Amino acid sequence: MNRRPSIDPDYQALLERWGEISDLGRARALLAWDERTMMPASGAEGRASQIATLARIRHERLTDDGLWEIVERLSSADAGLEPDSLEEAVVQAARRECERARRVPTDLRGEMAAAASRGESAWARARAEDDLPSFLPHLERNIELRREFGACFAPYEHPYDPLLDEFEPGMPTALARETLQRLRAGLVPIVEAVAERSDAIDDSALRGRFEVADQKRLLTGLIRRLPLREGAWRLDPTDHPFATSISDGDVRLTTRYEPEDLSFALFSGLHEAGHGIYEAGVPAELRRGPIGHPTSLAFHESQSRLWENWVGRSLPYLKGILPLLREELGVQFDAVDAEGLYRAANVVRPSLIRVEADEVTYNLHIALRFELELALFDGALEAADLAEAWRERTREYLGLDVPDDAHGVLQDVHWAAGAFGYFPTYSLGNIIAAQLWEAAAEDLGDLDEMIGRGELETLREWLGERIHRHGARYMPAELAERALGGPLDPEALLRRLRGKYGELYGF
Amino acid sequence: MNRRPSIDPDYQALLERWGEISDLGRARALLAWDERTMMPASGAEGRASQIATLARIRHERLTDDGLWEIVERLSSADAGLEPDSLEEAVVQAARRECERARRVPTDLRGEMAAAASRGESAWARARAEDDLPSFLPHLERNIELRREFGACFAPYEHPYDPLLDEFEPGMPTALARETLQRLRAGLVPIVEAVAERSDAIDDSALRGRFEVADQKRLLTGLIRRLPLREGAWRLDPTDHPFATSISDGDVRLTTRYEPEDLSFALFSGLHEAGHGIYEAGVPAELRRGPIGHPTSLAFHESQSRLWENWVGRSLPYLKGILPLLREELGVQFDAVDAEGLYRAANVVRPSLIRVEADEVTYNLHIALRFELELALFDGALEAADLAEAWRERTREYLGLDVPDDAHGVLQDVHWAAGAFGYFPTYSLGNIIAAQLWEAAAEDLGDLDEMIGRGELETLREWLGERIHRHGARYMPAELAERALGGPLDPEALLRRLRGKYGELYGF
């Protein structure tokens, strides 16, 4: 006879302890959000120590022997948890996270958090002043600490494995590399075909002079029409847009308003809202437990990409928002029609900045970063040589010269925050989004028509059913089987890019 | 021979542990700030649990037996700390706080924090909708928990002693009561004299229609001219203005913009900036230690009152800001002269809302609250009867009828957050401010002339020397001896009010 987990004191103790661990993590997330949106500049040093303290205590709690004993008792055969039950998933997720945490000394975790916080502040200054040398010691420190972190998980096939696993649980480096290489191979002919027809479409409709206040009102209005619960989110400006969730009723979206390029705030806003929709879709009753969060960053990114690219850059969506564009941004949109807006939103043009890249070349930016990270961690590259390697690969993949480090190696916050292993999940997320879209179309019929009718809630419900409501109940590979009907496969994305851009560029 | 504390491992361990305790407290302060300025409404439940977790863990750390052993070893005669040294003060402050914390069970602390957070959210709704019944259970729960809290400190002379001690360390209820009764006795003839001449001055100069954006620009400009470090503070709107400090370079000020009453944002803004100046003046090297904060709420309030009333409502200050008022708020200030502005800023008029009260009747609002709190905790009054008692006393002290609870018992956040024992520190702060002003005038000469020359930094330096730089090195009674030359005495405040308002109202 199985025990009843709902009244099992061990299971209750696990949830109670995990609630505390979760609160510490969410509090830390709020401190990080505040640091990047609200904090006066001179608060950086104090914030680094506060974040480090929360990270250290969270880690202590996670590695507490009493918790481990509870987890071991619950995951033993005697506990008799129903296979494939929610409770079994909760215990397995807790076990996995505790096991990983117990390998990493508390002090190292604290140092990583403090170095990340200091690194972010140093990066913001260095990027603003194009001053790589002032940032380099922070970068080196982050790499050194991540190497120490990785070493805690030896043995492994590749020293990058434990870093990638932090963001994409269970994904081996070899599989990520193979998947992303297939994607890159498929992209080459598309990028070449577009390059031959580079003046086929122009993006002037989304270029001009746009007041920040107008952009903000527009974006707020657009996010209000997305399936996100009213009064449960906010939107703030920052340097490097991100989304974070503080509780099930509290999603924080951020964006950056470019005075001459409306598409940046528009699509980064929809992107972050996509992350927020996933976070908000994890059921409240799971939130403070071991599976109360999205299952991986690639799945997270699949949601942001889906709302940004598959919904946001579609003809019916853009047609639908044209009246609001005219209302909030005035005369300059009077002469723009839906087709023109669609073409402007889908220009493919190799560029220096990842977050401004189009749907096609974006994945080349990721290839560049992923390969540099692999080289850093298998010892083929030193931090001091990173800027030069960045320039070389930018020339090779994108055909562009990097004029300064702010447009090169200093453009992203990730490494400043010690987040090595994060970048590949962006392209993996693009791949998942394409596979999801095909699956959704099978279930729901013509999605473009649905978008045209403004029925975004139907799509959110489908995603909620397939992805959101499970939280981290399933490991990414299992969720892929369940939600996509098979493993990650770049073919759906390549089909989409060939079809869409073949039509737009006429190849 | 004395040991050298800088290299004593116990002393170092104390500072290291206290750094963590301090970080947890500051993180909690940021969560509370966010809740009242930024958080989407539906984040309240999650926030309550996050704040409770941080409070519980901070309390655990503070009551840890290992910390207590360190403190006991350091405070024993063997440790040989130099009497009256900084190190001795650090150890004594740590001992006092640990001792207090060890009397209160961790679970009770967590419950108090969670009930306070839920109470604040319930209060905000109840106040907006004038719905006392929906808030009453939260109020009752807060009172019940504070009674339990107080009981942890038995025996005491008065059950209110441990509550007051939380905000005003070492101050017995009997002394606070006697001091505030002397103040009230002295106020009665002043209020009566003003009442007989109530139409002597009018405040129309500060009434009208003021755009929130204009008010915000004005107040930001005014705070920029105060002696607060540039780039180390921010100002945000909230319901019930407060100031908080997240680190030595990160002061958060808040205010509320009343569309028809400029004086509210103006003087509450200067008030909160005064709190911020004190916080920013605690030396960075003390910040994360046991004396790294202001010594008491009365001293804190003395600083806010000093900048609000003694500087902000003075003729030379108002004369100095008139050009900025004209610049930011336009034509309606063209016809106002400095004398008119001064009179408008110093109208005395009994009113229902404490935070809008003038410098004289403000203390009657405090008398009312202090006496109701005493009655609640010595058992003479139940929470359910509070609204009625409020109405009666408002009639008696202020001669006004309370039209609804939003203008009565629901107006303040304090009880919603469980902060009983806090209110008397406002009037005690007024008393200290007056004594400080007399002491500063002795040292610096004519302060009005100094303000007229815009030399606010000189005043801040003097306050820094007397008060700010010590943090909580001295208990309030000792700091009073050192900074004021004697104990708290309402005479200086009464002298000021008689003089200033006698002149303004001609009595």
Interface residues (C-beta under 8 A of the other chain):
Chain A: G19 E20 D23 L24 R26 A27 L30 L31 D34 M38 M39 P40 A41 S42 G43 A44 E45 G46 R47 S49 Q50 A52 T53 L54 R56 I57 R229 G231 A232 W233 R234 I246 S247 D248 G249 D250 V251 R287 R288
Chain B: G19 E20 D23 L24 R26 A27 L30 L31 D34 M38 M39 P40 A41 S42 G43 A44 E45 G46 R47 S49 Q50 A52 T53 L54 R56 I57 R229 G231 A232 W233 R234 I246 S247 D248 G249 D250 V251 R287 R288
